[in-house]
């Protein structure tokens, strides 16, 4: 079975002692919600950008291992309304959340 190719913009770099990754639409505007995963204090933080209960982008700081799973949420256009609390909890494995029901 053929699958549709889905393009998604990403950018990664290392600077100021941080591994930084951007994926999708990271612009924060009034109609968008931001879910914060992790914390600055822990040295690992993600800011997941959501519109209409779907992830459209993310900024990851020292969390680049989560990039494929955030990307999957974006390209699948998945409704995350029931997952918001889990997405904000860094002890929840993002891979499990992204592949559940797939």
JOTAJO-V503955 format. One record per residue. N is the residue number from 0. PHI is phi as a letter, one per 20 degrees, with the letter a starting at -180 (none if undefined). PSI is psi in whole degrees, 0 to 359 (NA if undefined). Layout:
# JOTAJO-V503955
N|PHI|PSI / N|PHI|PSI
This chain:
# JOTAJO-V503955
0|none|129 / 1|f|145 / 2|d|147 / 3|f|136 / 4|f|131 / 5|c|120 / 6|e|139 / 7|b|126 / 8|f|137 / 9|c|155 / 10|b|130 / 11|c|147 / 12|b|168 / 13|c|128 / 14|a|148 / 15|l|31 / 16|m|13 / 17|c|142 / 18|e|115 / 19|d|134 / 20|c|139 / 21|c|138 / 22|b|136 / 23|m|210 / 24|e|106 / 25|d|5 / 26|f|128 / 27|e|119 / 28|c|166 / 29|g|329 / 30|e|358 / 31|d|151 / 32|d|147 / 33|d|124 / 34|d|123 / 35|e|126 / 36|d|122 / 37|n|197 / 38|b|158 / 39|f|321 / 40|f|324 / 41|f|346 / 42|n|0 / 43|c|124 / 44|b|141 / 45|c|141 / 46|d|108 / 47|e|122 / 48|e|127 / 49|c|140 / 50|c|132 / 51|l|44 / 52|m|27 / 53|c|136 / 54|f|129 / 55|d|346 / 56|a|173 / 57|a|150 / 58|d|123 / 59|d|130 / 60|c|113 / 61|l|31 / 62|c|32 / 63|f|342 / 64|f|341 / 65|e|355 / 66|g|314 / 67|f|328 / 68|f|323 / 69|f|317 / 70|g|321 / 71|f|317 / 72|g|317 / 73|f|309 / 74|f|334 / 75|e|350 / 76|l|42 / 77|e|137 / 78|f|122 / 79|d|16 / 80|g|325 / 81|e|355 / 82|d|1 / 83|g|315 / 84|f|319 / 85|f|322 / 86|f|328 / 87|f|346 / 88|e|109 / 89|f|350 / 90|e|346 / 91|e|130 / 92|f|117 / 93|f|325 / 94|g|315 / 95|f|319 / 96|f|320 / 97|f|330 / 98|e|353 / 99|f|129 / 100|m|8 / 101|e|NA
